[in-house]
Amino acid sequence: MSLNPFLLHSSCPSWLSARMKITKNIGMLLLAVYLIVDGLLGFGLNLGPAIFLLYIIALAAGIFILIGK
């Protein structure tokens, strides 16, 4: 018995039509940016003297999360 592959899926699966929601919480947004940049540093991204920006982003993310914004 052979199955028809076109009958195994619907015309528009629910996971395909879903949209990514970006948070409006500034603290979580800054935390996401921090984690992405920190992860890139592990792969060899070199920011040189601008590395202090990463610490400022982390500090701001922590403050905004604590105050709930």
Order of alpha helices (4+ residues) and beta strands (2+ residues): alpha-alpha-alpha
